[in-house]
Amino acid sequence: MYRAARTAVDTSKSSTDGADSTSAGGAGSGSATGPAEPDETAGAARAERTGWRRWAMDTRPLRRPAYRRLWSSTIVTAVGSQLTAVAVPKQIYDITGSSAWVGYASLAGLVPLVVFALWGGAVADSMDRRKLLLITNSGIAVTSLLFWIQAVTGLESVLVLMILLALQQAFFGLNSPARNASIARLVPEHELPAANALGSTVMQTGLVAGPLLAGALIPVIGLGELYLIDSLALCVTVWAVMRLPALPPLTGSAARRAGWREVAAGFRYIALHKVLLLSFLADIIAMVLGMPRALFPQLAAETYAPYGEGLALGLLFAAIPIGAVIGGLMSGTFSRARRHGLMVIVAVMAWGAAITGFGLSGSLWVAVAFLAAAGVADMVSMVFRGAILLSAATDEMRGRMQGVFTVVVAGGPRLADVLHGTAGSVLGARAAVAGGGLLVVVAMATLAVAAPALRRYE
């Protein structure tokens, strides 16, 4: 909630990686250090995996030292970031005793995230991405250290917490586009879905393990030390980024200003490339209409109260990330699909159907099963939307595309909180959830019929 699912881990590419320091393909991709070496074709790679291995997670990107270091360091910081994501609202609630202030803090983090993600995309397209990653990751680490200092000194100032949160989200907004845009320089184009599945699985695992670890550590070491652990984890990221080679723009655009004119150019680029626009619309449909998390407390207190309100609430919040992790572990079943647009359409409609089933469920365990199924569908959608963004955009525009992507991913669920919370108070929680799921299915089917460019995209 407070880190926009931040992993704050960036490409960790050594200058001695040989073939891994070359371009990995993709539209407009190339190399900052030399021509790409020949790689196995997608067909040959598919032929190597037979039997049960075709069902398991596709780990081919981990053969590349740069991406392997990226993925390994993500494991550490994905959990660490969630420690702070738990600590900030807990500390604000302890100070104020008000959930409203927790909500205000969320808004304080969202505004700078949106502004700096859009601007950060333009910056990532106009300067060496390694340098930008180094600056922003260092800034995030220092901010986590400041969180720790205010906690151990007993400052107890909500204003200071909100300022630090805004600063942290500004750094993340600058960091995320550069980090995501760099992936296409690390792996070949046909491995982009697998790379996205690996990274998304780690992030979703952090969403499950991080809060559980935070809940276990707070009574033992205290709240402030969670910030310190996160700051130390971020040092791994900074060290990894220091080992990156230069990642300058491939088209000589480093001299271009990174102003709001360039941001506007990014939106024009989206408007002119239908498949990019449609991929964003697909995520907006899924999240705004179908993300029911704002109604979890009401459902736990009313519908699933016989199971125990605390147990029900924990299971509801954990079910979607757990399903996403399962989907990632089984990503061999889908990560080699060539029709990426069709996979996004099917995944979003499956998400809507699963959310509808959740809304109609009177049993907690059936509800959790439907939410886990929704998590699997969300993982499939994330994998192929990410692959479309990296392969359909040229390298000089990837930063701005990832900036818009960050805004959509962070803003969609927050808009859903408002929409579902309002609908739940008027229609009832279960009716609001089921209705939202049905709207997802109808809206996505309508989009697929009205705009064939997405379903035809390979």
C-alpha positions as CSV (number, residue, x, y, z in Angstrom):
1,M,0.0,0.0,0.0
2,Y,2.7,2.5,1.0
3,R,5.4,1.4,-1.4
4,A,3.3,0.6,-4.4
5,A,4.6,-2.9,-4.1
6,R,8.1,-1.6,-4.2
7,T,10.9,-4.0,-4.7
8,A,13.4,-1.2,-5.3
9,V,15.8,-3.7,-6.9
10,D,17.4,-2.8,-10.1
11,T,19.3,-4.4,-12.9
12,S,22.6,-5.8,-11.5
13,K,24.7,-6.3,-14.7
14,S,28.4,-6.7,-14.4
15,S,30.7,-5.2,-17.0
16,T,32.4,-8.6,-17.2
17,D,29.3,-10.5,-18.2
18,G,30.3,-10.9,-21.9
19,A,27.2,-11.8,-23.8
20,D,25.0,-10.6,-21.0
21,S,26.2,-7.0,-21.4
22,T,24.8,-6.9,-24.9
23,S,21.3,-6.1,-26.2
24,A,18.7,-8.6,-25.6
25,G,16.3,-7.8,-28.4
26,G,12.9,-6.2,-28.4
27,A,11.6,-3.4,-30.5
28,G,14.2,-0.8,-30.8
29,S,16.6,-2.6,-28.5
30,G,20.3,-2.6,-29.0
31,S,23.4,-2.6,-27.0
32,A,25.3,0.1,-25.1
33,T,28.4,-2.1,-25.1
34,G,28.4,-4.0,-28.3
35,P,26.4,-6.2,-30.7
36,A,24.3,-8.9,-29.4
37,E,25.7,-12.5,-29.6
38,P,23.6,-15.2,-31.2
39,D,21.1,-16.7,-28.8
40,E,18.9,-19.8,-29.0
41,T,15.7,-19.3,-30.9
42,A,12.4,-19.5,-29.0
43,G,11.5,-22.7,-30.8
44,A,14.6,-24.4,-29.8
45,A,14.2,-23.3,-26.3
46,R,10.6,-24.7,-26.2
47,A,11.9,-28.0,-27.6
48,E,14.3,-28.4,-24.6
49,R,11.5,-28.5,-22.1
50,T,9.4,-31.7,-22.1
51,G,7.2,-33.5,-19.6
52,W,6.7,-31.9,-16.2
53,R,9.3,-29.2,-17.0
54,R,6.9,-27.6,-19.5
55,W,4.6,-26.9,-16.5
56,A,7.2,-25.5,-14.1
57,M,8.5,-21.9,-14.0
58,D,10.6,-21.0,-17.0
59,T,14.0,-20.2,-15.5
60,R,16.0,-19.5,-18.7
61,P,16.6,-15.9,-17.8
62,L,18.4,-17.0,-14.7
63,R,21.1,-18.5,-17.0
64,R,22.2,-14.9,-17.6
65,P,24.4,-13.6,-14.8
66,A,23.0,-10.1,-14.9
67,Y,19.4,-11.1,-14.6
68,R,20.3,-13.8,-12.1
69,R,21.8,-11.2,-9.7
70,L,18.8,-8.9,-10.3
71,W,16.4,-11.7,-9.4
72,S,18.4,-12.8,-6.3
73,S,18.7,-9.4,-4.9
74,T,14.9,-8.9,-5.5
75,I,14.2,-11.7,-3.0
76,V,15.9,-9.7,-0.3
77,T,14.4,-6.3,-0.9
78,A,10.9,-7.6,-1.8
79,V,10.5,-8.7,1.8
80,G,12.3,-5.7,3.2
81,S,10.1,-3.2,1.4
82,Q,7.0,-4.9,2.9
83,L,8.4,-4.4,6.4
84,T,8.2,-0.7,5.9
85,A,4.8,-1.0,4.2
86,V,3.5,-2.5,7.4
87,A,5.5,-0.3,9.8
88,V,4.3,3.1,8.4
89,P,0.6,2.6,8.8
90,K,1.1,0.8,12.1
91,Q,3.1,3.7,13.5
92,I,0.6,6.3,12.2
93,Y,-2.2,4.4,13.8
94,D,-0.3,4.0,17.1
95,I,0.2,7.8,17.2
96,T,-3.3,8.9,16.1
97,G,-5.6,6.0,16.9
98,S,-7.3,6.9,13.6
99,S,-7.7,4.9,10.5
100,A,-8.5,8.1,8.6
101,W,-5.0,9.3,9.1
102,V,-3.7,6.1,7.7
103,G,-5.8,6.8,4.6
104,Y,-4.5,10.4,4.4
105,A,-0.9,9.0,4.5
106,S,-1.7,6.8,1.6
107,L,-2.8,9.8,-0.4
108,A,0.3,11.7,0.6
109,G,2.3,8.9,-1.0
110,L,0.2,8.5,-4.1
111,V,0.5,12.1,-5.3
112,P,4.3,12.3,-5.5
113,L,4.4,8.8,-6.9
114,V,2.2,9.8,-9.9
115,V,4.0,13.0,-10.6
116,F,7.5,11.6,-10.4
117,A,6.7,8.3,-12.1
118,L,5.5,10.3,-15.2
119,W,8.5,12.6,-15.1
120,G,10.9,9.8,-14.2
121,G,9.9,8.0,-17.4
122,A,11.1,11.0,-19.4
123,V,14.3,11.1,-17.3
124,A,15.0,7.4,-17.9
125,D,14.7,7.9,-21.6
126,S,17.2,10.9,-21.7
127,M,20.1,9.8,-19.4
128,D,22.2,6.8,-18.4
129,R,19.7,4.5,-16.6
130,R,22.5,3.1,-14.5
131,K,23.2,6.5,-13.0
132,L,19.5,7.2,-12.4
133,L,19.1,3.8,-10.7
134,L,22.1,4.5,-8.5
135,I,20.8,7.9,-7.4
136,T,17.2,6.8,-6.8
137,N,18.1,3.6,-4.9
138,S,20.5,5.5,-2.7
139,G,17.7,8.0,-2.0
140,I,15.2,5.3,-1.1
141,A,17.8,3.7,1.2
142,V,18.5,7.0,3.0
143,T,14.8,7.6,3.4
144,S,14.4,4.2,5.1
145,L,17.2,5.2,7.4
146,L,15.5,8.4,8.2
147,F,12.3,6.4,9.0
148,W,14.4,4.4,11.5
149,I,15.9,7.5,13.1
150,Q,12.5,9.2,13.7
151,A,11.2,5.9,15.2
152,V,14.1,5.3,17.6
153,T,14.2,9.0,18.8
154,G,10.5,8.8,19.7
155,L,9.6,11.8,17.5
156,E,6.0,10.6,17.0
157,S,5.1,13.2,14.4
158,V,2.6,12.2,11.7
159,L,3.7,15.2,9.6
160,V,7.3,13.9,9.5
161,L,6.1,10.5,8.6
162,M,4.0,11.8,5.8
163,I,6.8,13.9,4.5
164,L,9.2,11.0,4.5
165,L,6.6,8.8,2.8
166,A,6.1,11.4,0.1
167,L,9.9,11.7,-0.4
168,Q,10.2,7.9,-0.6
169,Q,7.5,7.6,-3.1
170,A,9.0,10.4,-5.2
171,F,12.3,8.4,-5.4
172,F,10.4,5.2,-6.2
173,G,8.5,7.1,-9.0
174,L,11.8,8.1,-10.5
175,N,13.3,4.7,-10.0
176,S,10.6,2.3,-11.3
177,P,10.5,3.4,-15.0
178,A,14.3,3.1,-15.3
179,R,14.4,-0.3,-13.6
180,N,11.6,-1.8,-15.6
181,A,12.8,-0.3,-18.9
182,S,16.2,-1.9,-18.4
183,I,14.9,-5.5,-18.4
184,A,14.8,-5.6,-22.2
185,R,18.5,-4.9,-22.3
186,L,19.2,-7.9,-20.1
187,V,17.3,-10.8,-21.8
188,P,16.3,-11.7,-25.3
189,E,12.9,-10.7,-26.5
190,H,11.5,-14.2,-26.4
191,E,12.5,-14.5,-22.7
192,L,10.7,-11.4,-21.6
193,P,7.5,-13.2,-20.4
194,A,9.7,-15.6,-18.4
195,A,11.7,-12.8,-16.9
196,N,8.5,-10.9,-16.0
197,A,7.1,-14.1,-14.4
198,L,10.2,-14.6,-12.3
199,G,10.3,-11.0,-11.1
200,S,6.5,-10.9,-10.4
201,T,6.6,-14.1,-8.5
202,V,9.3,-12.8,-6.2
203,M,7.3,-9.5,-5.7
204,Q,4.1,-11.5,-4.8
205,T,6.1,-13.7,-2.4
206,G,7.2,-10.6,-0.7
207,L,3.6,-9.4,-0.3
208,V,2.9,-12.7,1.6
209,A,6.1,-13.2,3.5
210,G,6.9,-9.5,4.4
211,P,3.7,-8.7,6.4
212,L,3.9,-12.1,8.1
213,L,7.5,-11.5,9.1
214,A,6.7,-8.0,10.2
215,G,3.9,-9.3,12.5
216,A,6.3,-11.7,14.0
217,L,9.2,-9.3,14.5
218,I,7.3,-6.2,15.9
219,P,6.8,-7.9,19.4
220,V,10.4,-9.1,19.4
221,I,12.5,-6.2,18.1
222,G,10.1,-3.3,17.9
223,L,8.7,-1.2,15.1
224,G,11.7,1.0,14.4
225,E,14.0,-1.8,13.6
226,L,11.8,-2.9,10.7
227,Y,12.9,0.4,8.9
228,L,16.5,-0.4,9.6
229,I,16.2,-3.9,8.2
230,D,14.7,-2.4,5.0
231,S,17.5,0.1,4.7
232,L,20.1,-2.6,5.1
233,A,18.4,-4.7,2.4
234,L,18.5,-1.7,0.1
235,C,22.2,-1.6,0.4
236,V,22.3,-4.9,-1.5
237,T,20.4,-3.1,-4.3
238,V,22.8,-0.1,-4.3
239,W,25.8,-2.5,-4.5
240,A,24.2,-4.4,-7.4
241,V,23.5,-1.1,-9.3
242,M,27.2,-0.1,-8.9
243,R,28.2,-3.1,-10.8
244,L,26.1,-2.2,-13.8
245,P,27.7,-1.1,-17.1
246,A,26.6,2.2,-18.6
247,L,23.1,2.0,-20.0
248,P,22.8,5.2,-22.0
249,P,20.0,5.8,-24.5
250,L,20.5,3.8,-27.7
251,T,19.5,6.5,-30.1
252,G,21.7,9.3,-28.9
253,S,18.9,11.1,-27.0
254,A,20.9,11.8,-23.9
255,A,21.1,15.5,-24.7
256,R,17.3,15.8,-24.8
257,R,15.6,17.6,-22.0
258,A,13.5,15.5,-19.7
259,G,10.7,18.0,-19.3
260,W,6.9,17.8,-19.4
261,R,7.0,18.2,-23.2
262,E,8.7,14.8,-23.3
263,V,6.1,13.4,-20.9
264,A,3.3,14.6,-23.2
265,A,5.2,13.0,-26.1
266,G,5.0,9.7,-24.2
267,F,1.2,10.0,-24.1
268,R,1.1,10.8,-27.8
269,Y,3.2,7.7,-28.4
270,I,0.6,5.6,-26.5
271,A,-2.2,7.1,-28.4
272,L,-0.5,6.2,-31.7
273,H,0.3,2.6,-30.7
274,K,-3.1,0.9,-30.1
275,V,-1.7,-2.2,-28.5
276,L,0.1,-0.2,-25.8
277,L,-3.1,1.8,-25.0
278,L,-5.2,-1.3,-24.9
279,S,-2.8,-3.0,-22.5
280,F,-3.2,-0.1,-20.1
281,L,-7.0,-0.1,-20.5
282,A,-7.0,-3.9,-19.8
283,D,-5.3,-3.3,-16.5
284,I,-7.6,-0.4,-15.6
285,I,-10.6,-2.5,-16.3
286,A,-9.3,-5.3,-14.1
287,M,-8.2,-3.2,-11.2
288,V,-10.7,-0.4,-11.0
289,L,-13.8,-2.6,-11.6
290,G,-12.6,-5.8,-10.0
291,M,-10.2,-5.2,-7.1
292,P,-12.3,-5.8,-3.9
293,R,-9.8,-5.3,-1.1
294,A,-11.6,-2.3,0.4
295,L,-14.5,-4.7,1.2
296,F,-12.3,-7.3,2.9
297,P,-12.8,-5.9,6.4
298,Q,-16.6,-5.7,6.0
299,L,-16.8,-9.3,4.6
300,A,-14.6,-10.6,7.4
301,A,-16.8,-8.9,10.0
302,E,-20.2,-9.9,8.4
303,T,-20.2,-12.7,5.9
304,Y,-17.3,-14.8,7.3
305,A,-17.5,-13.8,11.0
306,P,-18.3,-17.4,12.1
307,Y,-14.8,-18.5,11.0
308,G,-13.2,-15.8,13.2
309,E,-12.9,-12.2,12.0
310,G,-9.1,-12.1,12.3
311,L,-8.5,-15.4,10.5
312,A,-10.9,-14.4,7.7
313,L,-9.3,-11.0,7.2
314,G,-5.8,-12.5,7.0
315,L,-6.8,-15.1,4.6
316,L,-8.7,-12.7,2.3
317,F,-5.7,-10.4,2.1
318,A,-3.2,-13.2,1.5
319,A,-5.2,-15.2,-1.0
320,I,-4.6,-13.1,-4.1
321,P,-0.8,-12.9,-3.6
322,I,-0.6,-16.6,-2.8
323,G,-2.5,-17.4,-6.0
324,A,-0.1,-15.1,-7.9
325,V,2.9,-17.0,-6.5
326,I,1.3,-20.3,-7.5
327,G,0.8,-18.9,-11.0
328,G,4.4,-17.8,-11.2
329,L,5.6,-21.3,-10.1
330,M,3.5,-22.8,-12.9
331,S,4.4,-20.1,-15.5
332,G,5.9,-22.7,-17.8
333,T,2.4,-23.4,-18.8
334,F,2.0,-20.0,-20.4
335,S,5.2,-18.0,-20.5
336,R,6.0,-19.3,-24.0
337,A,2.7,-18.3,-25.6
338,R,3.2,-16.1,-28.6
339,R,-0.2,-14.4,-28.7
340,H,0.5,-12.0,-25.8
341,G,-2.5,-9.8,-26.4
342,L,-4.9,-12.8,-26.4
343,M,-3.4,-14.0,-23.2
344,V,-4.0,-10.6,-21.5
345,I,-7.7,-10.7,-22.6
346,V,-8.2,-14.2,-21.4
347,A,-6.4,-13.5,-18.1
348,V,-8.5,-10.3,-17.3
349,M,-11.7,-12.1,-18.1
350,A,-10.7,-15.0,-15.9
351,W,-9.9,-12.5,-13.1
352,G,-13.4,-11.0,-13.4
353,A,-15.0,-14.5,-13.4
354,A,-13.0,-15.5,-10.3
355,I,-13.9,-12.2,-8.5
356,T,-17.6,-12.8,-9.3
357,G,-17.3,-16.3,-7.8
358,F,-15.7,-14.8,-4.7
359,G,-18.6,-12.3,-4.3
360,L,-21.1,-15.2,-4.5
361,S,-19.3,-17.4,-2.0
362,G,-20.8,-17.8,1.5
363,S,-18.0,-20.2,2.6
364,L,-14.7,-18.7,3.6
365,W,-12.7,-21.5,2.1
366,V,-14.5,-21.3,-1.3
367,A,-14.0,-17.6,-1.2
368,V,-10.3,-18.0,-0.6
369,A,-10.1,-20.5,-3.5
370,F,-11.7,-18.0,-5.9
371,L,-9.4,-15.2,-4.7
372,A,-6.4,-17.5,-5.3
373,A,-7.7,-18.3,-8.8
374,A,-7.9,-14.5,-9.3
375,G,-4.3,-14.2,-8.2
376,V,-3.2,-16.8,-10.9
377,A,-5.1,-14.8,-13.5
378,D,-3.5,-11.6,-12.3
379,M,-0.1,-13.1,-12.6
380,V,-0.7,-14.1,-16.2
381,S,-2.0,-10.7,-17.0
382,M,1.1,-9.0,-15.4
383,V,3.5,-11.2,-17.3
384,F,2.1,-10.5,-20.8
385,R,1.3,-6.8,-20.2
386,G,4.9,-6.4,-19.1
387,A,6.1,-8.2,-22.1
388,I,4.0,-6.1,-24.5
389,L,5.3,-2.9,-23.0
390,L,8.9,-4.0,-23.3
391,S,8.6,-5.5,-26.8
392,A,6.2,-3.1,-28.5
393,A,7.9,0.1,-27.5
394,T,11.2,1.4,-28.7
395,D,14.0,1.8,-26.2
396,E,13.9,5.5,-26.4
397,M,10.2,5.4,-25.2
398,R,10.4,2.5,-22.7
399,G,11.1,4.7,-19.7
400,R,8.0,6.8,-20.4
401,M,5.9,3.7,-21.0
402,Q,7.0,2.3,-17.7
403,G,6.3,5.6,-16.0
404,V,2.7,5.4,-17.2
405,F,2.6,1.7,-16.2
406,T,3.7,2.6,-12.6
407,V,0.9,5.2,-12.4
408,V,-1.7,2.7,-13.6
409,V,-0.6,-0.1,-11.3
410,A,-0.5,2.2,-8.3
411,G,-3.6,4.3,-9.0
412,G,-6.0,1.6,-10.2
413,P,-6.4,-0.3,-6.9
414,R,-6.7,3.0,-5.0
415,L,-9.6,4.1,-7.3
416,A,-11.0,0.7,-6.8
417,D,-11.0,1.2,-3.0
418,V,-13.1,4.3,-3.4
419,L,-15.5,2.7,-5.9
420,H,-16.0,-0.6,-4.1
421,G,-16.1,1.0,-0.7
422,T,-19.0,3.3,-1.9
423,A,-20.8,0.5,-3.7
424,G,-20.4,-1.8,-0.7
425,S,-22.1,0.6,1.6
426,V,-25.0,1.0,-0.8
427,L,-25.5,-2.5,-2.3
428,G,-23.8,-4.7,0.3
429,A,-20.3,-6.1,0.2
430,R,-21.1,-9.4,-1.7
431,A,-23.3,-7.7,-4.3
432,A,-20.7,-5.0,-4.9
433,V,-17.9,-7.6,-5.4
434,A,-19.9,-9.9,-7.7
435,G,-21.2,-7.0,-9.7
436,G,-17.7,-5.6,-10.1
437,G,-16.4,-9.0,-11.4
438,L,-19.2,-9.2,-13.9
439,L,-18.4,-5.7,-15.1
440,V,-14.8,-6.8,-15.7
441,V,-15.9,-9.7,-17.9
442,V,-18.3,-7.6,-19.9
443,A,-16.0,-4.6,-20.3
444,M,-13.0,-6.8,-21.3
445,A,-15.1,-8.8,-23.8
446,T,-16.4,-5.5,-25.3
447,L,-12.9,-4.1,-25.6
448,A,-11.6,-7.3,-27.3
449,V,-14.4,-7.2,-29.9
450,A,-14.2,-3.4,-30.5
451,A,-10.4,-3.3,-30.6
452,P,-9.0,-6.4,-32.4
453,A,-5.4,-5.0,-32.3
454,L,-4.9,-6.4,-28.8
455,R,-6.2,-9.9,-29.4
456,R,-4.1,-10.1,-32.7
457,Y,-0.9,-9.0,-31.1
458,E,2.0,-11.5,-31.1
